[in-house]
C-alpha cells in the first residue's frame, strides 16, 4: 500500500517526526487498522523522496510505542492499540462511553486533554534508537538459526547472568542466574508463580496498591486481603491478624503512596515471614532506578537470609513498555518446585529479543541509558516541585525524591471527585488516589490526586500547573474553587 503523507519544511519539525505523527494518528483514528501491512522503509522513502534513515527512524518510534510490529521476512504491520501505556507527548483521547448495540447508543469521546498527568507514562524522546537498531541488525546479520529454535524455559543463560550481575551491583540482590526466570511482563510471572505455589493461599496487599497485580491475583482465585499502611509501609500487626501467608509489598517505592520502607519495617516483615513455614514476601521493585536524593535503597531480598523473598522486576519503566521483559528471582526451595512441576512452560520472550537486551546490557548501553533518564526525570521532577510551590498553601505534597509521580493531598478536604472534575474542565487530566484501593470502603485517605510527569515535557508541566492553579483558585488566594 502507499501512504499519502503531506510533508512540510517546517523549522523544528523534522520529516521523521511528521511521518511518525501521521501514521500514529491514522492508526488511532482507525484509518489504518490491524493487521494492515505498511510499506517498507525503502519504498516509503522512495515515495516521499526522503532518505531511508528518515523512514526507519519513524518506524522505530512507532515500534517502540507499540503502534506497529515487525514480522521477520514479511514487513511492518499495524497493531491493536487497546490499552496502550501512555508513552508520548501527544494529546490523548479516552473513551467516555462504549457502544451499546442493544439500545443503539453511540460511542462518545472524552475531550482532548491539554495536559495529561498520567502516572503510567515514560519518556521515549531520549531512547537510544540508533543503538537498539544496530544491535537488532547485528543479531540477525548472519544466519543464526539457533535464534529461531526453542530456548531455555527460564530465559537465555547469558541474559539471566547479566541481569544477576546488575541486580547484585545496583540493588544488592543475592542470587544465582539459575534462580532467575525471564518472562513477557509481570502478569505472566505472577501467573507462573501461582503454578509454583498453588492458589490455596491468602495474599496480603498494601492498600492502596498496584491494582494490576490485584487483578491478576483475583483472577487466579486467590484470597486477597487488603492491609492498611502507616508512614513506614504495610502494618505488620495488621498483617499478622489478617491470616495471610503471602505478602505482596513494594518496599523501595510503594505505589502509589511513594513510601520508602525503612530498615526496621523491612526486618519486621522478614520476622513475620520467618515465624511460620510456607510464608513468603513478594517484593515488587518496579521503578527503584529512579531516585533523586540520596543513594538507591537496597532491595529487601538482599536482607533475606532464609530464602523467603520472591523478587520481581521489570524493564518496562527503565527501557520501554513495548519490550515486555520482566524477571523473577525465586528462593531456592521454590526453584526446586518450579523445576519439578512447571518448567515445561516455554519462555514467553523470543530468543531474538533476549539476545538484543543481553547485548544492550552487557555492552554498557543500559547503564548509560539509565544515567541519561535519571537526569531527564530529575529535571522534570524538579520542574514539577518548583511549579507546585504556590500550591503548598492548599495542598500537602508527598512522594518527592523518587519515582515518576507526586501526590497532592488537599488541606481543605475538598472532594477528590470535584478536584478531578474541575481540572478536567480546564483540559487537565489528573488521577485520584481512591482508584488505587482494592475496596472502596477501605479508602481512609483524605482527598488526594496523583500527578505523573514522565511523559510530559517541562513546558507541558508548567502549562498544566498553570491551568490547575486557575482551576483550583491557587493564584488568587481564595479558600476554594467555584464549580
C-alpha positions as CSV (number, residue, x, y, z in Angstrom):
1,X,0.0,0.0,0.0
2,X,1.0,3.6,-0.4
3,X,0.8,6.3,2.3
4,X,0.0,9.9,1.2
5,X,1.9,11.7,3.9
6,X,2.0,15.5,3.5
7,X,5.5,16.6,4.4
8,X,6.3,20.3,5.0
9,X,9.6,22.1,5.5
10,X,8.9,23.5,9.0
11,X,11.5,24.6,11.5
12,X,11.7,22.2,14.5
13,X,9.6,19.6,12.7
14,X,11.9,17.0,11.1
15,X,10.4,14.7,8.4
16,X,10.7,11.6,10.5
17,X,8.6,13.2,13.2
18,X,5.9,14.2,10.7
19,X,5.9,10.6,9.3
20,X,5.6,9.1,12.7
21,X,2.8,11.5,13.8
22,X,0.8,11.0,10.6
23,X,0.9,7.2,10.8
24,X,0.2,7.2,14.6
25,X,-2.9,9.4,14.1
26,X,-4.1,7.3,11.2
27,X,-3.9,4.2,13.5
28,X,-5.6,5.9,16.4
29,X,-8.4,7.2,14.2
30,X,-8.9,3.7,12.7
31,X,-8.0,4.7,9.2
32,X,-5.1,2.2,9.4
33,X,-6.5,-1.0,11.0
34,X,-4.8,-4.1,12.2
35,X,-3.3,-6.2,10.6
36,X,-2.7,-3.7,7.7
37,X,0.7,-4.1,6.2
38,X,2.7,-0.9,5.9
39,X,5.1,-0.1,3.0
40,X,8.7,-1.0,3.6
41,X,11.0,1.8,4.8
42,X,12.7,1.7,1.4
43,X,9.5,2.0,-0.6
44,X,8.2,4.7,1.7
45,X,11.4,6.7,1.4
46,X,11.3,6.5,-2.4
47,X,7.7,7.6,-2.5
48,X,8.2,10.5,-0.1
49,X,11.6,11.5,-1.6
50,X,13.4,11.3,1.7
51,X,16.3,9.2,3.0
52,X,15.7,5.7,4.2
53,X,17.1,6.5,7.6
54,X,14.3,9.1,8.0
55,X,11.5,6.5,7.4
56,X,13.4,4.0,9.6
57,X,13.5,6.4,12.5
58,X,9.8,7.0,12.2
59,X,9.1,3.2,12.1
60,X,11.4,2.6,15.1
61,X,9.5,5.1,17.2
62,X,6.1,3.5,16.2
63,X,7.6,0.1,17.0
64,X,8.8,1.2,20.4
65,X,5.4,2.6,21.3
66,X,3.6,-0.5,20.1
67,X,1.6,1.0,17.3
68,X,3.2,-1.3,14.7
69,X,5.1,-4.6,14.8
70,X,7.8,-6.0,12.7
71,X,7.3,-9.5,11.4
72,X,10.7,-11.1,10.2
73,X,10.9,-11.6,6.5
74,X,7.4,-10.1,6.0
75,X,7.4,-6.5,6.9
76,X,5.6,-4.0,9.2
77,X,2.0,-4.4,10.4
78,X,-0.4,-2.2,12.3
79,X,-1.0,-3.5,15.9
80,X,-4.1,-3.3,18.0
81,X,-3.8,-0.3,20.3
82,X,-6.3,-1.2,23.0
83,X,-4.9,-0.5,26.4
84,X,-1.6,1.0,25.3
85,X,0.5,2.6,28.1
86,X,0.9,6.4,27.7
87,X,4.3,6.9,26.1
88,X,4.3,10.2,24.1
89,X,3.8,13.9,24.3
90,X,0.6,13.9,22.2
91,X,-2.8,14.8,23.4
92,X,-4.7,11.7,24.4
93,X,-8.3,10.7,24.0
94,X,-10.1,8.4,26.4
95,X,-13.4,6.7,25.7
96,X,-16.1,8.1,27.9
97,X,-18.9,5.7,26.9
98,X,-18.9,2.4,25.0
99,X,-21.1,1.3,22.1
100,X,-24.3,-0.4,23.4
101,X,-25.7,-2.3,20.4
102,X,-28.9,-3.3,22.2
103,X,-30.0,0.2,22.7
104,X,-28.3,1.9,19.7
105,X,-26.2,4.2,21.8
106,X,-23.3,5.9,20.1
107,X,-19.7,6.0,21.3
108,X,-18.7,9.3,22.9
109,X,-15.2,10.5,23.2
110,X,-13.8,12.5,26.1
111,X,-12.3,15.8,25.2
112,X,-8.7,16.2,24.2
113,X,-6.5,16.8,27.2
114,X,-4.3,19.8,27.0
115,X,-2.1,18.1,29.6
116,X,-2.4,14.6,30.9
117,X,-0.5,14.0,34.2
118,X,-0.6,10.2,33.7
119,X,1.4,8.3,36.3
120,X,1.9,5.4,33.8
121,X,3.9,7.3,31.2
122,X,7.6,7.2,30.3
123,X,9.8,9.4,28.2
124,X,11.0,7.9,24.9
125,X,12.4,11.1,23.4
126,X,15.9,10.2,24.5
127,X,15.8,6.5,23.9
128,X,18.9,5.3,22.1
129,X,17.1,4.1,18.9
130,X,20.3,4.0,16.8
131,X,22.0,1.7,19.3
132,X,19.0,-0.6,19.7
133,X,18.6,-0.7,15.9
134,X,22.3,-1.5,15.4
135,X,22.1,-4.3,17.9
136,X,18.9,-5.7,16.3
137,X,20.6,-5.7,12.9
138,X,23.7,-7.4,14.3
139,X,21.6,-10.1,15.9
140,X,20.2,-11.1,12.6
141,X,23.0,-10.2,10.2
142,X,24.1,-13.8,10.0
143,X,22.1,-17.0,9.6
144,X,21.8,-17.6,13.4
145,X,19.5,-20.5,13.2
146,X,19.6,-21.1,16.9
147,X,17.8,-17.8,17.4
148,X,14.7,-19.4,15.9
149,X,14.8,-22.6,17.9
150,X,13.2,-23.1,21.3
151,X,15.4,-21.8,24.1
152,X,15.7,-22.3,27.9
153,X,12.3,-22.1,29.6
154,X,13.8,-19.8,32.2
155,X,15.3,-17.4,29.6
156,X,18.7,-17.4,28.0
157,X,21.5,-18.1,30.4
158,X,23.6,-15.1,29.1
159,X,20.7,-12.7,29.7
160,X,20.0,-14.2,33.2
161,X,23.6,-13.8,34.1
162,X,23.8,-10.2,33.1
163,X,20.6,-9.5,35.0
164,X,22.0,-11.2,38.0
165,X,25.2,-9.1,37.9
166,X,23.1,-5.9,37.5
167,X,20.8,-6.8,40.4
168,X,23.7,-7.6,42.7
169,X,25.6,-4.4,42.0
170,X,22.7,-2.0,41.7
171,X,20.1,-3.5,44.0
172,X,22.0,-5.7,46.4
173,X,20.1,-8.8,45.4
174,X,21.9,-12.1,46.2
175,X,21.1,-14.9,43.8
176,X,22.5,-17.1,41.0
177,X,21.4,-16.9,37.4
178,X,19.7,-20.3,37.9
179,X,17.2,-18.6,40.3
180,X,16.1,-16.0,37.7
181,X,13.1,-16.6,35.4
182,X,12.6,-14.2,32.4
183,X,9.0,-13.6,31.2
184,X,6.9,-11.3,29.0
185,X,5.5,-9.0,31.6
186,X,5.0,-9.2,35.4
187,X,1.5,-10.5,34.9
188,X,2.8,-13.7,33.2
189,X,5.4,-14.2,36.0
190,X,2.7,-13.8,38.7
191,X,0.6,-16.4,36.9
192,X,3.6,-18.7,36.7
193,X,4.2,-18.1,40.4
194,X,0.7,-19.3,41.1
195,X,1.5,-22.6,39.4
196,X,4.6,-23.0,41.7
197,X,2.9,-22.0,45.0
198,X,-0.6,-23.1,44.4
199,X,-3.7,-21.0,44.7
200,X,-4.9,-22.3,48.1
201,X,-3.2,-19.4,49.8
202,X,-4.1,-15.9,51.1
203,X,-2.2,-12.9,49.8
204,X,-2.0,-9.7,51.8
205,X,-1.6,-6.5,49.7
206,X,-0.7,-3.0,50.7
207,X,-3.8,-0.8,50.5
208,X,-3.8,1.4,48.3
209,X,-1.8,-0.7,45.9
210,X,-0.9,-1.5,42.3
211,X,-4.3,-2.6,41.0
212,X,-3.0,-4.6,38.1
213,X,-1.3,-7.1,40.5
214,X,-4.5,-7.3,42.5
215,X,-6.5,-8.1,39.3
216,X,-4.1,-10.9,38.5
217,X,-4.3,-12.4,41.9
218,X,-8.1,-12.0,42.0
219,X,-8.4,-13.7,38.5
220,X,-6.3,-16.6,39.8
221,X,-8.9,-17.0,42.6
222,X,-6.5,-16.1,45.4
223,X,-8.0,-14.8,48.7
224,X,-6.7,-11.2,48.6
225,X,-6.5,-9.4,51.9
226,X,-6.0,-5.6,51.9
227,X,-3.8,-4.5,54.7
228,X,-3.6,-0.8,55.7
229,X,-0.3,1.1,55.9
230,X,1.2,3.6,58.2
231,X,4.0,6.0,57.4
232,X,6.5,3.1,57.1
233,X,4.5,0.9,54.9
234,X,2.5,-2.3,55.5
235,X,1.4,-2.6,59.1
236,X,2.9,-5.8,60.3
237,X,0.5,-6.2,63.3
238,X,-2.5,-6.0,60.8
239,X,-0.7,-8.4,58.5
240,X,-0.4,-10.9,61.3
241,X,-4.1,-10.5,62.2
242,X,-5.1,-10.9,58.5
243,X,-4.2,-14.6,58.5
244,X,-2.3,-14.3,55.2
245,X,0.7,-16.5,54.3
246,X,2.0,-14.3,51.4
247,X,2.5,-10.6,51.5
248,X,2.9,-8.5,48.3
249,X,4.9,-5.4,49.0
250,X,6.8,-2.5,47.2
251,X,9.4,-1.5,49.9
252,X,11.7,0.6,47.7
253,X,9.0,2.9,46.4
254,X,5.4,2.0,47.2
255,X,2.8,2.6,44.5
256,X,1.0,4.9,44.6
257,X,1.9,6.4,48.0
258,X,5.6,6.8,47.3
259,X,6.5,5.4,50.8
260,X,10.1,4.2,51.1
261,X,10.1,1.4,53.7
262,X,12.7,1.9,56.4
263,X,15.0,-0.9,57.5
264,X,13.2,-1.6,60.8
265,X,9.9,-2.3,59.0
266,X,11.7,-4.5,56.5
267,X,13.2,-6.5,59.3
268,X,9.7,-6.8,60.9
269,X,8.3,-8.1,57.6
270,X,11.1,-10.7,57.4
271,X,10.4,-11.7,61.0
272,X,6.8,-12.2,60.1
273,X,7.8,-14.5,57.2
274,X,10.2,-16.5,59.3
275,X,7.7,-17.2,62.1
276,X,5.8,-19.9,60.1
277,X,6.8,-22.3,57.4
278,X,5.4,-21.5,54.0
279,X,5.2,-17.8,54.4
280,X,6.7,-15.6,51.7
281,X,7.2,-12.0,50.7
282,X,6.7,-10.9,47.1
283,X,8.9,-7.9,46.5
284,X,7.9,-5.8,43.5
285,X,10.8,-3.5,42.7
286,X,9.2,-1.8,39.7
287,X,11.0,1.6,39.5
288,X,13.8,1.6,42.0
289,X,16.2,3.0,39.4
290,X,14.7,6.5,39.7
291,X,15.7,8.1,42.9
292,X,16.7,11.8,43.1
293,X,18.0,12.3,46.6
294,X,20.5,10.1,48.4
295,X,21.6,6.6,47.4
296,X,19.3,3.9,46.0
297,X,17.6,1.8,48.7
298,X,18.9,-1.8,48.6
299,X,16.3,-4.5,47.9
300,X,14.6,-6.3,50.7
301,X,15.7,-9.6,49.1
302,X,19.3,-8.7,50.0
303,X,18.4,-8.8,53.7
304,X,16.8,-12.2,53.5
305,X,18.9,-15.0,54.9
306,X,16.3,-17.7,54.9
307,X,15.0,-17.8,51.3
308,X,11.6,-16.2,51.9
309,X,11.6,-13.3,49.5
310,X,10.4,-13.6,45.9
311,X,12.0,-10.7,44.0
312,X,10.2,-9.2,40.9
313,X,11.4,-6.5,38.5
314,X,10.8,-5.2,35.0
315,X,12.4,-3.2,32.2
316,X,9.1,-1.5,31.3
317,X,9.9,1.7,33.2
318,X,13.7,1.8,32.7
319,X,13.7,1.0,28.9
320,X,10.2,0.8,27.3
321,X,6.8,-1.0,28.0
322,X,6.8,-2.5,24.5
323,X,9.9,-4.6,25.2
324,X,7.8,-6.7,27.6
325,X,10.6,-8.2,29.5
326,X,10.3,-8.8,33.3
327,X,12.1,-11.1,35.6
328,X,11.6,-13.0,38.9
329,X,14.1,-14.3,41.4
330,X,12.9,-17.5,43.1
331,X,14.1,-18.6,46.5
332,X,15.9,-21.9,46.2
333,X,13.0,-24.0,47.7
334,X,10.6,-22.6,45.2
335,X,13.1,-23.1,42.4
336,X,13.1,-26.8,43.1
337,X,9.3,-26.8,42.9
338,X,9.4,-24.9,39.7
339,X,11.8,-27.4,38.1
340,X,9.7,-30.4,39.3
341,X,6.3,-29.0,38.3
342,X,6.2,-26.2,35.8
343,X,9.4,-25.8,33.8
344,X,7.6,-27.3,30.8
345,X,6.2,-23.8,30.1
346,X,8.2,-22.3,27.2
347,X,9.7,-18.9,27.7
348,X,7.4,-16.1,26.6
349,X,10.2,-13.8,25.4
350,X,11.7,-14.6,22.0
351,X,15.4,-15.5,21.9
352,X,15.9,-12.7,19.5
353,X,14.6,-10.1,21.9
354,X,16.5,-11.7,24.8
355,X,19.8,-11.5,22.8
356,X,19.2,-7.8,21.9
357,X,18.6,-7.0,25.6
358,X,21.6,-9.0,26.6
359,X,23.9,-7.1,24.3
360,X,22.3,-3.8,25.3
361,X,23.1,-4.5,28.9
362,X,26.5,-6.3,28.6
363,X,27.9,-3.6,26.3
364,X,27.1,-0.8,28.9
365,X,24.3,0.8,26.9
366,X,21.7,0.1,29.6
367,X,23.8,1.8,32.3
368,X,24.4,4.8,30.1
369,X,20.7,5.0,29.3
370,X,19.7,4.8,32.9
371,X,22.1,7.7,33.7
372,X,20.5,9.8,31.0
373,X,17.0,9.0,32.1
374,X,17.8,9.8,35.7
375,X,18.9,13.3,34.6
376,X,15.9,13.7,32.4
377,X,13.4,12.7,35.0
378,X,15.2,14.7,37.7
379,X,14.8,17.8,35.6
380,X,11.1,17.1,35.2
381,X,10.7,16.2,38.8
382,X,12.4,19.5,39.9
383,X,10.3,21.5,37.5
384,X,7.1,19.9,39.0
385,X,8.3,20.6,42.5
386,X,9.2,24.2,41.7
387,X,5.9,24.7,40.0
388,X,4.0,23.3,42.9
389,X,5.3,25.9,45.4
390,X,2.2,28.1,45.1
391,X,0.1,25.1,45.8
392,X,1.6,24.4,49.2
393,X,-0.9,26.7,51.0
394,X,-3.8,24.4,49.9
395,X,-2.1,21.0,49.3
396,X,0.3,18.7,51.1
397,X,2.9,17.4,48.6
398,X,4.2,13.9,49.1
399,X,6.2,11.3,47.2
400,X,9.1,13.5,46.2
401,X,12.7,12.4,45.6
402,X,11.8,9.1,43.9
403,X,9.6,7.6,41.2
404,X,7.7,9.2,38.4
405,X,4.7,10.8,40.2
406,X,3.8,13.0,43.1
407,X,0.8,13.2,45.4
408,X,-1.3,16.3,46.3
409,X,-3.4,16.0,49.4
410,X,-6.0,18.8,49.8
411,X,-5.6,20.6,53.1
412,X,-9.2,21.9,53.0
413,X,-10.9,18.5,52.4
414,X,-12.4,19.3,49.1
415,X,-13.8,16.2,47.5
416,X,-11.4,14.3,45.3
417,X,-14.0,13.9,42.6
418,X,-14.5,17.7,42.5
419,X,-10.8,18.3,42.1
420,X,-10.6,15.9,39.2
421,X,-13.8,17.3,37.6
422,X,-12.7,21.0,37.8
423,X,-9.3,20.1,36.5
424,X,-10.9,18.3,33.5
425,X,-13.0,21.3,32.7
426,X,-9.7,23.2,32.2
427,X,-8.4,20.4,29.9
428,X,-6.1,18.8,32.5
429,X,-6.2,15.2,33.4
430,X,-5.3,14.2,37.0
431,X,-5.9,10.9,38.8
432,X,-7.5,10.2,42.2
433,X,-5.9,8.2,45.0
434,X,-9.3,6.4,45.5
435,X,-8.8,4.4,42.3
436,X,-5.9,2.5,43.9
437,X,-7.8,1.0,46.8
438,X,-8.8,-2.7,46.5
439,X,-12.2,-2.0,48.0
440,X,-13.7,1.5,48.1
441,X,-14.9,1.1,51.7
442,X,-11.2,0.9,52.8
443,X,-10.3,4.3,51.5
444,X,-9.4,6.3,54.6
445,X,-7.2,8.7,52.7
446,X,-8.0,12.4,52.7
447,X,-8.8,13.8,49.2
448,X,-5.6,13.2,47.1
449,X,-4.7,13.5,43.4
450,X,-1.8,11.8,41.6
451,X,0.4,13.8,39.2
452,X,2.7,11.8,36.9
453,X,5.4,13.7,34.9
454,X,7.5,11.2,33.0
455,X,5.7,11.5,29.6
456,X,5.5,15.3,29.8
457,X,7.9,18.0,28.7
458,X,8.9,20.7,31.2
459,X,6.8,23.1,29.2
460,X,3.8,20.7,29.5
461,X,4.4,20.6,33.2
462,X,4.4,24.3,33.6
463,X,1.4,24.7,31.4
464,X,-0.5,22.0,33.2
465,X,0.2,23.6,36.6
466,X,-0.8,27.0,35.4
467,X,-4.2,25.6,34.3
468,X,-4.6,23.7,37.6
469,X,-3.7,26.9,39.6
470,X,-6.5,28.7,37.8
471,X,-9.0,25.8,38.1
472,X,-8.3,25.3,41.8
473,X,-8.0,29.0,42.6
474,X,-4.4,28.8,43.7
475,X,-3.1,32.1,42.4
476,X,-5.8,34.4,43.7
477,X,-5.6,33.1,47.3
478,X,-9.3,32.1,47.5
479,X,-10.4,29.5,50.1
480,X,-11.7,27.1,47.4
481,X,-13.0,27.0,43.9
482,X,-16.2,27.6,42.2
483,X,-18.0,24.7,40.4
